């Protein structure tokens, strides 16, 4: 994934979390970005693990 795509995903998720969560709104931008990056990294790690398991099963 390119840096541009990653940045777009981070900004999109930041917006959704900001609109839906008052506690998230109270955090500064740096903390918000850190949370979103952690979520995305974990999501992609889970997808990699899942796809690796599917390949091994074949």
PDBQT receptor file of N, H, CA, C and O in Angstrom, charges set to zero:
ATOM      1  N   UNK A   1       0.847  -1.171   0.000  1.00  0.00    +0.000 N 
ATOM      2  CA  UNK A   1       0.000   0.000   0.000  1.00  0.00    +0.000 C 
ATOM      3  C   UNK A   1       0.898   1.241   0.000  1.00  0.00    +0.000 C 
ATOM      4  O   UNK A   1       1.893   1.297   0.722  1.00  0.00    +0.000 OA
ATOM      5  N   UNK A   2       0.541   2.211  -0.801  1.00  0.00    +0.000 N 
ATOM      6  H   UNK A   2      -0.267   2.165  -1.388  1.00  0.00    +0.000 HD
ATOM      7  CA  UNK A   2       1.362   3.413  -0.892  1.00  0.00    +0.000 C 
ATOM      8  C   UNK A   2       1.140   4.313   0.323  1.00  0.00    +0.000 C 
ATOM      9  O   UNK A   2       0.155   4.176   1.049  1.00  0.00    +0.000 OA
ATOM     10  N   UNK A   3       2.073   5.230   0.522  1.00  0.00    +0.000 N 
ATOM     11  H   UNK A   3       2.873   5.342  -0.067  1.00  0.00    +0.000 HD
ATOM     12  CA  UNK A   3       1.944   6.189   1.624  1.00  0.00    +0.000 C 
ATOM     13  C   UNK A   3       0.685   7.030   1.466  1.00  0.00    +0.000 C 
ATOM     14  O   UNK A   3       0.027   7.369   2.450  1.00  0.00    +0.000 OA
ATOM     15  N   UNK A   4       0.354   7.363   0.219  1.00  0.00    +0.000 N 
ATOM     16  H   UNK A   4       0.889   7.088  -0.580  1.00  0.00    +0.000 HD
ATOM     17  CA  UNK A   4      -0.842   8.170  -0.046  1.00  0.00    +0.000 C 
ATOM     18  C   UNK A   4      -2.105   7.410   0.361  1.00  0.00    +0.000 C 
ATOM     19  O   UNK A   4      -3.003   7.982   0.979  1.00  0.00    +0.000 OA
ATOM     20  N   UNK A   5      -2.174   6.130   0.018  1.00  0.00    +0.000 N 
ATOM     21  H   UNK A   5      -1.444   5.665  -0.484  1.00  0.00    +0.000 HD
ATOM     22  CA  UNK A   5      -3.327   5.309   0.390  1.00  0.00    +0.000 C 
ATOM     23  C   UNK A   5      -3.417   5.159   1.903  1.00  0.00    +0.000 C 
ATOM     24  O   UNK A   5      -4.501   5.242   2.481  1.00  0.00    +0.000 OA
ATOM     25  N   UNK A   6      -2.279   4.939   2.536  1.00  0.00    +0.000 N 
ATOM     26  H   UNK A   6      -1.398   4.872   2.067  1.00  0.00    +0.000 HD
ATOM     27  CA  UNK A   6      -2.248   4.798   3.993  1.00  0.00    +0.000 C 
ATOM     28  C   UNK A   6      -2.728   6.074   4.656  1.00  0.00    +0.000 C 
ATOM     29  O   UNK A   6      -3.523   6.030   5.595  1.00  0.00    +0.000 OA
ATOM     30  N   UNK A   7      -2.252   7.204   4.175  1.00  0.00    +0.000 N 
ATOM     31  H   UNK A   7      -1.607   7.240   3.413  1.00  0.00    +0.000 HD
ATOM     32  CA  UNK A   7      -2.663   8.494   4.728  1.00  0.00    +0.000 C 
ATOM     33  C   UNK A   7      -4.167   8.695   4.572  1.00  0.00    +0.000 C 
ATOM     34  O   UNK A   7      -4.832   9.181   5.487  1.00  0.00    +0.000 OA
ATOM     35  N   UNK A   8      -4.696   8.322   3.419  1.00  0.00    +0.000 N 
ATOM     36  H   UNK A   8      -4.156   7.927   2.676  1.00  0.00    +0.000 HD
ATOM     37  CA  UNK A   8      -6.134   8.442   3.189  1.00  0.00    +0.000 C 
ATOM     38  C   UNK A   8      -6.934   7.570   4.135  1.00  0.00    +0.000 C 
ATOM     39  O   UNK A   8      -7.962   7.998   4.661  1.00  0.00    +0.000 OA
ATOM     40  N   UNK A   9      -6.468   6.347   4.357  1.00  0.00    +0.000 N 
ATOM     41  H   UNK A   9      -5.633   6.000   3.930  1.00  0.00    +0.000 HD
ATOM     42  CA  UNK A   9      -7.157   5.445   5.285  1.00  0.00    +0.000 C 
ATOM     43  C   UNK A   9      -7.120   5.991   6.705  1.00  0.00    +0.000 C 
ATOM     44  O   UNK A   9      -8.118   5.934   7.424  1.00  0.00    +0.000 OA
ATOM     45  N   UNK A  10      -5.971   6.518   7.108  1.00  0.00    +0.000 N 
ATOM     46  H   UNK A  10      -5.161   6.564   6.525  1.00  0.00    +0.000 HD
ATOM     47  CA  UNK A  10      -5.834   7.077   8.454  1.00  0.00    +0.000 C 
ATOM     48  C   UNK A  10      -6.785   8.249   8.624  1.00  0.00    +0.000 C 
ATOM     49  O   UNK A  10      -7.488   8.332   9.631  1.00  0.00    +0.000 OA
ATOM     50  N   UNK A  11      -6.818   9.157   7.653  1.00  0.00    +0.000 N 
ATOM     51  H   UNK A  11      -6.247   9.090   6.835  1.00  0.00    +0.000 HD
ATOM     52  CA  UNK A  11      -7.691  10.324   7.753  1.00  0.00    +0.000 C 
ATOM     53  C   UNK A  11      -9.159   9.931   7.765  1.00  0.00    +0.000 C 
ATOM     54  O   UNK A  11      -9.956  10.523   8.492  1.00  0.00    +0.000 OA
ATOM     55  N   UNK A  12      -9.518   8.943   6.968  1.00  0.00    +0.000 N 
ATOM     56  H   UNK A  12      -8.871   8.462   6.377  1.00  0.00    +0.000 HD
ATOM     57  CA  UNK A  12     -10.896   8.471   6.928  1.00  0.00    +0.000 C 
ATOM     58  C   UNK A  12     -11.312   7.879   8.273  1.00  0.00    +0.000 C 
ATOM     59  O   UNK A  12     -12.391   8.177   8.786  1.00  0.00    +0.000 OA
ATOM     60  N   UNK A  13     -10.448   7.039   8.837  1.00  0.00    +0.000 N 
ATOM     61  H   UNK A  13      -9.572   6.796   8.421  1.00  0.00    +0.000 HD
ATOM     62  CA  UNK A  13     -10.755   6.424  10.121  1.00  0.00    +0.000 C 
ATOM     63  C   UNK A  13     -10.770   7.467  11.238  1.00  0.00    +0.000 C 
ATOM     64  O   UNK A  13     -11.600   7.399  12.145  1.00  0.00    +0.000 OA
ATOM     65  N   UNK A  14      -9.849   8.432  11.170  1.00  0.00    +0.000 N 
ATOM     66  H   UNK A  14      -9.175   8.487  10.434  1.00  0.00    +0.000 HD
ATOM     67  CA  UNK A  14      -9.842   9.513  12.162  1.00  0.00    +0.000 C 
ATOM     68  C   UNK A  14     -11.188  10.218  12.178  1.00  0.00    +0.000 C 
ATOM     69  O   UNK A  14     -11.751  10.477  13.241  1.00  0.00    +0.000 OA
ATOM     70  N   UNK A  15     -11.698  10.527  10.997  1.00  0.00    +0.000 N 
ATOM     71  H   UNK A  15     -11.241  10.317  10.133  1.00  0.00    +0.000 HD
ATOM     72  CA  UNK A  15     -12.979  11.219  10.893  1.00  0.00    +0.000 C 
ATOM     73  C   UNK A  15     -14.116  10.416  11.487  1.00  0.00    +0.000 C 
ATOM     74  O   UNK A  15     -14.941  10.954  12.226  1.00  0.00    +0.000 OA
ATOM     75  N   UNK A  16     -14.168   9.119  11.168  1.00  0.00    +0.000 N 
ATOM     76  H   UNK A  16     -13.498   8.681  10.568  1.00  0.00    +0.000 HD
ATOM     77  CA  UNK A  16     -15.248   8.274  11.694  1.00  0.00    +0.000 C 
ATOM     78  C   UNK A  16     -15.177   8.158  13.211  1.00  0.00    +0.000 C 
ATOM     79  O   UNK A  16     -16.189   8.288  13.899  1.00  0.00    +0.000 OA
ATOM     80  N   UNK A  17     -13.975   7.911  13.731  1.00  0.00    +0.000 N 
ATOM     81  H   UNK A  17     -13.152   7.805  13.172  1.00  0.00    +0.000 HD
ATOM     82  CA  UNK A  17     -13.835   7.786  15.182  1.00  0.00    +0.000 C 
ATOM     83  C   UNK A  17     -14.162   9.098  15.879  1.00  0.00    +0.000 C 
ATOM     84  O   UNK A  17     -14.789   9.104  16.939  1.00  0.00    +0.000 OA
ATOM     85  N   UNK A  18     -13.738  10.205  15.286  1.00  0.00    +0.000 N 
ATOM     86  H   UNK A  18     -13.228  10.200  14.426  1.00  0.00    +0.000 HD
ATOM     87  CA  UNK A  18     -13.973  11.514  15.887  1.00  0.00    +0.000 C 
ATOM     88  C   UNK A  18     -15.469  11.798  15.996  1.00  0.00    +0.000 C 
ATOM     89  O   UNK A  18     -15.937  12.305  17.016  1.00  0.00    +0.000 OA
ATOM     90  N   UNK A  19     -16.208  11.474  14.957  1.00  0.00    +0.000 N 
ATOM     91  H   UNK A  19     -15.829  11.062  14.128  1.00  0.00    +0.000 HD
ATOM     92  CA  UNK A  19     -17.639  11.750  14.956  1.00  0.00    +0.000 C 
ATOM     93  C   UNK A  19     -18.413  10.849  15.910  1.00  0.00    +0.000 C 
ATOM     94  O   UNK A  19     -19.472  11.236  16.404  1.00  0.00    +0.000 OA
ATOM     95  N   UNK A  20     -17.894   9.650  16.173  1.00  0.00    +0.000 N 
ATOM     96  H   UNK A  20     -17.033   9.335  15.771  1.00  0.00    +0.000 HD
ATOM     97  CA  UNK A  20     -18.649   8.659  16.941  1.00  0.00    +0.000 C 
ATOM     98  C   UNK A  20     -18.227   8.519  18.397  1.00  0.00    +0.000 C 
ATOM     99  O   UNK A  20     -18.898   7.825  19.160  1.00  0.00    +0.000 OA
ATOM    100  N   UNK A  21     -17.139   9.157  18.801  1.00  0.00    +0.000 N 
ATOM    101  H   UNK A  21     -16.594   9.722  18.181  1.00  0.00    +0.000 HD
ATOM    102  CA  UNK A  21     -16.616   8.861  20.125  1.00  0.00    +0.000 C 
ATOM    103  C   UNK A  21     -16.147  10.128  20.832  1.00  0.00    +0.000 C 
ATOM    104  O   UNK A  21     -15.168  10.746  20.413  1.00  0.00    +0.000 OA
ATOM    105  N   UNK A  22     -16.830  10.513  21.891  1.00  0.00    +0.000 N 
ATOM    106  H   UNK A  22     -17.625  10.011  22.232  1.00  0.00    +0.000 HD
ATOM    107  CA  UNK A  22     -16.490  11.733  22.625  1.00  0.00    +0.000 C 
ATOM    108  C   UNK A  22     -15.123  11.652  23.292  1.00  0.00    +0.000 C 
ATOM    109  O   UNK A  22     -14.406  12.651  23.351  1.00  0.00    +0.000 OA
ATOM    110  N   UNK A  23     -14.756  10.489  23.791  1.00  0.00    +0.000 N 
ATOM    111  H   UNK A  23     -15.339   9.677  23.743  1.00  0.00    +0.000 HD
ATOM    112  CA  UNK A  23     -13.442  10.332  24.424  1.00  0.00    +0.000 C 
ATOM    113  C   UNK A  23     -12.350  10.534  23.377  1.00  0.00    +0.000 C 
ATOM    114  O   UNK A  23     -11.349  11.201  23.640  1.00  0.00    +0.000 OA
ATOM    115  N   UNK A  24     -12.542   9.964  22.204  1.00  0.00    +0.000 N 
ATOM    116  H   UNK A  24     -13.356   9.422  21.990  1.00  0.00    +0.000 HD
ATOM    117  CA  UNK A  24     -11.576  10.129  21.116  1.00  0.00    +0.000 C 
ATOM    118  C   UNK A  24     -11.432  11.607  20.761  1.00  0.00    +0.000 C 
ATOM    119  O   UNK A  24     -10.330  12.075  20.475  1.00  0.00    +0.000 OA
ATOM    120  N   UNK A  25     -12.541  12.336  20.778  1.00  0.00    +0.000 N 
ATOM    121  H   UNK A  25     -13.436  11.956  21.010  1.00  0.00    +0.000 HD
ATOM    122  CA  UNK A  25     -12.513  13.769  20.469  1.00  0.00    +0.000 C 
ATOM    123  C   UNK A  25     -11.650  14.543  21.450  1.00  0.00    +0.000 C 
ATOM    124  O   UNK A  25     -11.062  15.561  21.086  1.00  0.00    +0.000 OA
ATOM    125  N   UNK A  26     -11.565  14.078  22.684  1.00  0.00    +0.000 N 
ATOM    126  H   UNK A  26     -12.043  13.250  22.980  1.00  0.00    +0.000 HD
ATOM    127  CA  UNK A  26     -10.825  14.808  23.714  1.00  0.00    +0.000 C 
ATOM    128  C   UNK A  26      -9.311  14.643  23.579  1.00  0.00    +0.000 C 
ATOM    129  O   UNK A  26      -8.552  15.374  24.215  1.00  0.00    +0.000 OA
ATOM    130  N   UNK A  27      -8.865  13.688  22.756  1.00  0.00    +0.000 N 
ATOM    131  H   UNK A  27      -9.481  13.094  22.239  1.00  0.00    +0.000 HD
ATOM    132  CA  UNK A  27      -7.434  13.454  22.566  1.00  0.00    +0.000 C 
ATOM    133  C   UNK A  27      -6.861  14.456  21.570  1.00  0.00    +0.000 C 
ATOM    134  O   UNK A  27      -7.578  14.975  20.714  1.00  0.00    +0.000 OA
ATOM    135  N   UNK A  28      -5.550  14.724  21.691  1.00  0.00    +0.000 N 
ATOM    136  H   UNK A  28      -4.967  14.302  22.386  1.00  0.00    +0.000 HD
ATOM    137  CA  UNK A  28      -4.927  15.587  20.690  1.00  0.00    +0.000 C 
ATOM    138  C   UNK A  28      -4.722  14.795  19.396  1.00  0.00    +0.000 C 
ATOM    139  O   UNK A  28      -4.816  13.568  19.388  1.00  0.00    +0.000 OA
ATOM    140  N   UNK A  29      -4.444  15.508  18.312  1.00  0.00    +0.000 N 
ATOM    141  H   UNK A  29      -4.367  16.505  18.318  1.00  0.00    +0.000 HD
ATOM    142  CA  UNK A  29      -4.341  14.879  17.001  1.00  0.00    +0.000 C 
ATOM    143  C   UNK A  29      -3.280  13.785  16.966  1.00  0.00    +0.000 C 
ATOM    144  O   UNK A  29      -3.484  12.743  16.343  1.00  0.00    +0.000 OA
ATOM    145  N   UNK A  30      -2.165  14.010  17.621  1.00  0.00    +0.000 N 
ATOM    146  H   UNK A  30      -1.999  14.856  18.127  1.00  0.00    +0.000 HD
ATOM    147  CA  UNK A  30      -1.087  13.013  17.627  1.00  0.00    +0.000 C 
ATOM    148  C   UNK A  30      -1.551  11.703  18.269  1.00  0.00    +0.000 C 
ATOM    149  O   UNK A  30      -1.255  10.623  17.758  1.00  0.00    +0.000 OA
ATOM    150  N   UNK A  31      -2.267  11.794  19.369  1.00  0.00    +0.000 N 
ATOM    151  H   UNK A  31      -2.508  12.672  19.784  1.00  0.00    +0.000 HD
ATOM    152  CA  UNK A  31      -2.783  10.597  20.041  1.00  0.00    +0.000 C 
ATOM    153  C   UNK A  31      -3.825   9.901  19.171  1.00  0.00    +0.000 C 
ATOM    154  O   UNK A  31      -3.846   8.673  19.084  1.00  0.00    +0.000 OA
ATOM    155  N   UNK A  32      -4.690  10.686  18.526  1.00  0.00    +0.000 N 
ATOM    156  H   UNK A  32      -4.673  11.683  18.597  1.00  0.00    +0.000 HD
ATOM    157  CA  UNK A  32      -5.688  10.108  17.635  1.00  0.00    +0.000 C 
ATOM    158  C   UNK A  32      -5.027   9.346  16.488  1.00  0.00    +0.000 C 
ATOM    159  O   UNK A  32      -5.425   8.225  16.169  1.00  0.00    +0.000 OA
ATOM    160  N   UNK A  33      -4.015   9.959  15.873  1.00  0.00    +0.000 N 
ATOM    161  H   UNK A  33      -3.692  10.869  16.132  1.00  0.00    +0.000 HD
ATOM    162  CA  UNK A  33      -3.319   9.316  14.764  1.00  0.00    +0.000 C 
ATOM    163  C   UNK A  33      -2.627   8.035  15.214  1.00  0.00    +0.000 C 
ATOM    164  O   UNK A  33      -2.615   7.043  14.484  1.00  0.00    +0.000 OA
ATOM    165  N   UNK A  34      -2.060   8.054  16.393  1.00  0.00    +0.000 N 
ATOM    166  H   UNK A  34      -2.069   8.860  16.985  1.00  0.00    +0.000 HD
ATOM    167  CA  UNK A  34      -1.376   6.882  16.923  1.00  0.00    +0.000 C 
ATOM    168  C   UNK A  34      -2.352   5.720  17.098  1.00  0.00    +0.000 C 
ATOM    169  O   UNK A  34      -2.034   4.579  16.762  1.00  0.00    +0.000 OA
ATOM    170  N   UNK A  35      -3.525   6.011  17.618  1.00  0.00    +0.000 N 
ATOM    171  H   UNK A  35      -3.784   6.937  17.891  1.00  0.00    +0.000 HD
ATOM    172  CA  UNK A  35      -4.549   4.980  17.810  1.00  0.00    +0.000 C 
ATOM    173  C   UNK A  35      -4.961   4.387  16.470  1.00  0.00    +0.000 C 
ATOM    174  O   UNK A  35      -5.052   3.168  16.323  1.00  0.00    +0.000 OA
ATOM    175  N   UNK A  36      -5.208   5.249  15.499  1.00  0.00    +0.000 N 
ATOM    176  H   UNK A  36      -5.135   6.239  15.618  1.00  0.00    +0.000 HD
ATOM    177  CA  UNK A  36      -5.634   4.781  14.182  1.00  0.00    +0.000 C 
ATOM    178  C   UNK A  36      -4.537   3.943  13.524  1.00  0.00    +0.000 C 
ATOM    179  O   UNK A  36      -4.828   2.904  12.931  1.00  0.00    +0.000 OA
ATOM    180  N   UNK A  37      -3.298   4.379  13.620  1.00  0.00    +0.000 N 
ATOM    181  H   UNK A  37      -3.062   5.224  14.101  1.00  0.00    +0.000 HD
ATOM    182  CA  UNK A  37      -2.197   3.605  13.042  1.00  0.00    +0.000 C 
ATOM    183  C   UNK A  37      -2.104   2.225  13.687  1.00  0.00    +0.000 C 
ATOM    184  O   UNK A  37      -1.880   1.229  12.998  1.00  0.00    +0.000 OA
ATOM    185  N   UNK A  38      -2.275   2.165  15.001  1.00  0.00    +0.000 N 
ATOM    186  H   UNK A  38      -2.457   2.974  15.560  1.00  0.00    +0.000 HD
ATOM    187  CA  UNK A  38      -2.251   0.871  15.694  1.00  0.00    +0.000 C 
ATOM    188  C   UNK A  38      -3.369  -0.044  15.193  1.00  0.00    +0.000 C 
ATOM    189  O   UNK A  38      -3.153  -1.233  14.960  1.00  0.00    +0.000 OA
ATOM    190  N   UNK A  39      -4.561   0.521  15.032  1.00  0.00    +0.000 N 
ATOM    191  H   UNK A  39      -4.737   1.487  15.222  1.00  0.00    +0.000 HD
ATOM    192  CA  UNK A  39      -5.701  -0.265  14.551  1.00  0.00    +0.000 C 
ATOM    193  C   UNK A  39      -5.419  -0.804  13.153  1.00  0.00    +0.000 C 
ATOM    194  O   UNK A  39      -5.656  -1.979  12.874  1.00  0.00    +0.000 OA
ATOM    195  N   UNK A  40      -4.910   0.063  12.275  1.00  0.00    +0.000 N 
ATOM    196  H   UNK A  40      -4.718   1.018  12.502  1.00  0.00    +0.000 HD
ATOM    197  CA  UNK A  40      -4.627  -0.368  10.907  1.00  0.00    +0.000 C 
ATOM    198  C   UNK A  40      -3.533  -1.426  10.862  1.00  0.00    +0.000 C 
ATOM    199  O   UNK A  40      -3.644  -2.405  10.124  1.00  0.00    +0.000 OA
ATOM    200  N   UNK A  41      -2.483  -1.234  11.643  1.00  0.00    +0.000 N 
ATOM    201  H   UNK A  41      -2.392  -0.438  12.242  1.00  0.00    +0.000 HD
ATOM    202  CA  UNK A  41      -1.400  -2.220  11.670  1.00  0.00    +0.000 C 
ATOM    203  C   UNK A  41      -1.904  -3.574  12.149  1.00  0.00    +0.000 C 
ATOM    204  O   UNK A  41      -1.555  -4.608  11.579  1.00  0.00    +0.000 OA
ATOM    205  N   UNK A  42      -2.722  -3.567  13.192  1.00  0.00    +0.000 N 
ATOM    206  H   UNK A  42      -3.005  -2.726  13.655  1.00  0.00    +0.000 HD
ATOM    207  CA  UNK A  42      -3.270  -4.826  13.699  1.00  0.00    +0.000 C 
ATOM    208  C   UNK A  42      -4.190  -5.467  12.671  1.00  0.00    +0.000 C 
ATOM    209  O   UNK A  42      -4.178  -6.686  12.502  1.00  0.00    +0.000 OA
ATOM    210  N   UNK A  43      -4.984  -4.658  11.984  1.00  0.00    +0.000 N 
ATOM    211  H   UNK A  43      -4.993  -3.667  12.121  1.00  0.00    +0.000 HD
ATOM    212  CA  UNK A  43      -5.890  -5.180  10.962  1.00  0.00    +0.000 C 
ATOM    213  C   UNK A  43      -5.117  -5.850   9.848  1.00  0.00    +0.000 C 
ATOM    214  O   UNK A  43      -5.477  -6.942   9.408  1.00  0.00    +0.000 OA
ATOM    215  N   UNK A  44      -4.055  -5.205   9.387  1.00  0.00    +0.000 N 
ATOM    216  H   UNK A  44      -3.762  -4.319   9.744  1.00  0.00    +0.000 HD
ATOM    217  CA  UNK A  44      -3.273  -5.789   8.295  1.00  0.00    +0.000 C 
ATOM    218  C   UNK A  44      -2.507  -7.009   8.761  1.00  0.00    +0.000 C 
ATOM    219  O   UNK A  44      -2.350  -7.961   7.997  1.00  0.00    +0.000 OA
ATOM    220  N   UNK A  45      -2.029  -7.007   9.984  1.00  0.00    +0.000 N 
ATOM    221  H   UNK A  45      -2.156  -6.233  10.605  1.00  0.00    +0.000 HD
ATOM    222  CA  UNK A  45      -1.352  -8.194  10.508  1.00  0.00    +0.000 C 
ATOM    223  C   UNK A  45      -2.316  -9.372  10.570  1.00  0.00    +0.000 C 
ATOM    224  O   UNK A  45      -1.944 -10.498  10.240  1.00  0.00    +0.000 OA
ATOM    225  N   UNK A  46      -3.546  -9.120  10.988  1.00  0.00    +0.000 N 
ATOM    226  H   UNK A  46      -3.849  -8.206  11.255  1.00  0.00    +0.000 HD
ATOM    227  CA  UNK A  46      -4.546 -10.186  11.038  1.00  0.00    +0.000 C 
ATOM    228  C   UNK A  46      -4.862 -10.703   9.644  1.00  0.00    +0.000 C 
ATOM    229  O   UNK A  46      -5.017 -11.908   9.451  1.00  0.00    +0.000 OA
ATOM    230  N   UNK A  47      -4.959  -9.798   8.663  1.00  0.00    +0.000 N 
ATOM    231  H   UNK A  47      -4.833  -8.818   8.820  1.00  0.00    +0.000 HD
ATOM    232  CA  UNK A  47      -5.229 -10.211   7.289  1.00  0.00    +0.000 C 
ATOM    233  C   UNK A  47      -4.082 -11.056   6.741  1.00  0.00    +0.000 C 
ATOM    234  O   UNK A  47      -4.316 -12.046   6.048  1.00  0.00    +0.000 OA
ATOM    235  N   UNK A  48      -2.839 -10.667   7.049  1.00  0.00    +0.000 N 
ATOM    236  H   UNK A  48      -2.648  -9.863   7.612  1.00  0.00    +0.000 HD
ATOM    237  CA  UNK A  48      -1.687 -11.443   6.596  1.00  0.00    +0.000 C 
ATOM    238  C   UNK A  48      -1.692 -12.832   7.217  1.00  0.00    +0.000 C 
ATOM    239  O   UNK A  48      -1.433 -13.822   6.532  1.00  0.00    +0.000 OA
ATOM    240  N   UNK A  49      -1.982 -12.907   8.492  1.00  0.00    +0.000 N 
ATOM    241  H   UNK A  49      -2.192 -12.103   9.048  1.00  0.00    +0.000 HD
ATOM    242  CA  UNK A  49      -2.031 -14.200   9.181  1.00  0.00    +0.000 C 
ATOM    243  C   UNK A  49      -3.131 -15.064   8.571  1.00  0.00    +0.000 C 
ATOM    244  O   UNK A  49      -2.936 -16.252   8.314  1.00  0.00    +0.000 OA
ATOM    245  N   UNK A  50      -4.283 -14.452   8.346  1.00  0.00    +0.000 N 
ATOM    246  H   UNK A  50      -4.442 -13.487   8.554  1.00  0.00    +0.000 HD
ATOM    247  CA  UNK A  50      -5.407 -15.182   7.768  1.00  0.00    +0.000 C 
ATOM    248  C   UNK A  50      -5.062 -15.693   6.373  1.00  0.00    +0.000 C 
ATOM    249  O   UNK A  50      -5.332 -16.851   6.055  1.00  0.00    +0.000 OA
ATOM    250  N   UNK A  51      -4.464 -14.839   5.537  1.00  0.00    +0.000 N 
ATOM    251  H   UNK A  51      -4.244 -13.899   5.796  1.00  0.00    +0.000 HD
ATOM    252  CA  UNK A  51      -4.128 -15.273   4.178  1.00  0.00    +0.000 C 
ATOM    253  C   UNK A  51      -3.015 -16.316   4.197  1.00  0.00    +0.000 C 
ATOM    254  O   UNK A  51      -3.019 -17.229   3.371  1.00  0.00    +0.000 OA
ATOM    255  N   UNK A  52      -2.065 -16.201   5.117  1.00  0.00    +0.000 N 
ATOM    256  H   UNK A  52      -2.061 -15.460   5.788  1.00  0.00    +0.000 HD
ATOM    257  CA  UNK A  52      -1.011 -17.211   5.246  1.00  0.00    +0.000 C 
ATOM    258  C   UNK A  52      -1.604 -18.563   5.624  1.00  0.00    +0.000 C 
ATOM    259  O   UNK A  52      -1.187 -19.597   5.101  1.00  0.00    +0.000 OA
ATOM    260  N   UNK A  53      -2.568 -18.557   6.525  1.00  0.00    +0.000 N 
ATOM    261  H   UNK A  53      -2.907 -17.718   6.950  1.00  0.00    +0.000 HD
ATOM    262  CA  UNK A  53      -3.213 -19.805   6.943  1.00  0.00    +0.000 C 
ATOM    263  C   UNK A  53      -3.991 -20.434   5.799  1.00  0.00    +0.000 C 
ATOM    264  O   UNK A  53      -4.018 -21.657   5.663  1.00  0.00    +0.000 OA
ATOM    265  N   UNK A  54      -4.626 -19.605   4.973  1.00  0.00    +0.000 N 
ATOM    266  H   UNK A  54      -4.604 -18.612   5.083  1.00  0.00    +0.000 HD
ATOM    267  CA  UNK A  54      -5.378 -20.134   3.839  1.00  0.00    +0.000 C 
ATOM    268  C   UNK A  54      -4.443 -20.782   2.832  1.00  0.00    +0.000 C 
ATOM    269  O   UNK A  54      -4.781 -21.818   2.258  1.00  0.00    +0.000 OA
ATOM    270  N   UNK A  55      -3.278 -20.195   2.607  1.00  0.00    +0.000 N 
ATOM    271  H   UNK A  55      -3.004 -19.354   3.073  1.00  0.00    +0.000 HD
ATOM    272  CA  UNK A  55      -2.298 -20.754   1.674  1.00  0.00    +0.000 C 
ATOM    273  C   UNK A  55      -1.773 -22.080   2.203  1.00  0.00    +0.000 C 
ATOM    274  O   UNK A  55      -1.617 -23.032   1.438  1.00  0.00    +0.000 OA
ATOM    275  N   UNK A  56      -1.498 -22.156   3.495  1.00  0.00    +0.000 N 
ATOM    276  H   UNK A  56      -1.624 -21.382   4.116  1.00  0.00    +0.000 HD
ATOM    277  CA  UNK A  56      -0.976 -23.383   4.097  1.00  0.00    +0.000 C 
ATOM    278  C   UNK A  56      -1.989 -24.515   4.023  1.00  0.00    +0.000 C 
ATOM    279  O   UNK A  56      -1.611 -25.681   3.908  1.00  0.00    +0.000 OA
ATOM    280  N   UNK A  57      -3.282 -24.175   4.088  1.00  0.00    +0.000 N 
ATOM    281  H   UNK A  57      -3.588 -23.228   4.181  1.00  0.00    +0.000 HD
ATOM    282  CA  UNK A  57      -4.317 -25.203   4.058  1.00  0.00    +0.000 C 
ATOM    283  C   UNK A  57      -4.484 -25.805   2.677  1.00  0.00    +0.000 C 
ATOM    284  O   UNK A  57      -4.960 -26.934   2.562  1.00  0.00    +0.000 OA
ATOM    285  N   UNK A  58      -4.108 -25.091   1.623  1.00  0.00    +0.000 N 
ATOM    286  H   UNK A  58      -3.722 -24.173   1.716  1.00  0.00    +0.000 HD
ATOM    287  CA  UNK A  58      -4.267 -25.575   0.239  1.00  0.00    +0.000 C 
ATOM    288  C   UNK A  58      -3.339 -26.666  -0.106  1.00  0.00    +0.000 C 
ATOM    289  O   UNK A  58      -3.364 -27.165  -1.232  1.00  0.00    +0.000 OA
TER     290      UNK A  58
